[in-house]
Amino acid sequence: MMGDIAVVVGAASGIGAAVCHRLRTDTNARVVGMDHQWRSTGESSCHIELRVDVTDEASVERGFDEAMLDGGILRSMVCTAGIQRREATENLSLERWREMLAVHLDGTFLAARAAKRRMKDGGSMVFFSSVAEFHGWPERTPYAVAKAGVSAMARSLAVEWAGDGIRVNAVAPGYVDTPLVAAARERGELAVDPVTLHALGRLADADEIAGPVLFLLGEDSSFITGETLMVDGGYRIFRGK
């Protein structure tokens, strides 16, 4: 089987699943989803589902090798993998700090490096930052630090890999109606109703994030690289009414 390949890391639910759906319906790419856990719902939009631990170098490399087994050309890579926790920094263990950075920073780095090694004819990558990188967010220090690092990584790799025809950008969403946010609500980890933090007065649907991701992967954004695109419903600019 030949043709273009699109890899989505963190594809089992939420934004990653929405990106897979849009890639499958709006492009001709073979969509390869990677995640550490897949639910047996039969609703995946991926052509191929691979179990991958983004914090493990060997697991990531094996996953990308498997993605290329049927032939084809790797054109797109999206890394949405992430976790979220709220904890006072003075009580934060080094283990928990490292866990957050491992998923977001190590995971993005390992996925990007693996994709670069297999992108022989150029392509596009999209990483996931957050509005958390742009303001002080108490009790979520490692998350904010990791997301700022993801944007810095996108800028650095955009310059380093431009000569190879590879564009690298990031998306910074506001709150999205995903299982991750729902779980945080259930655990009581949200100090305020996130709906009130957005100028548009609501959370995003995951597909509203997937659309801009496809824009950054496609030819309509062919002169955009090293950017972090805010897709936040006015979160960053909103100061209340």
Protein Blocks (a to p, Z undefined) as FASTA:
>chain_A
ZZjddddehilgcjllmmmmmmmmmmcbdcddddfbdcdehpafbfbdcdddfkbmklmm
mmmmmmmmngpjdfbdcdfbdcdddddfklpcfklmmmmmmmmmmmmmmmmmmmmmmmmn
gpaddddddfklmpccehilmmmmmmmmmmmmmmmmmmmmmmnopacddddddddddfkl
mmmmmnopafbafklmpfnlpacdfklmmmmmmmmmmmklmmgghiacddeeommmpgbZ
Z
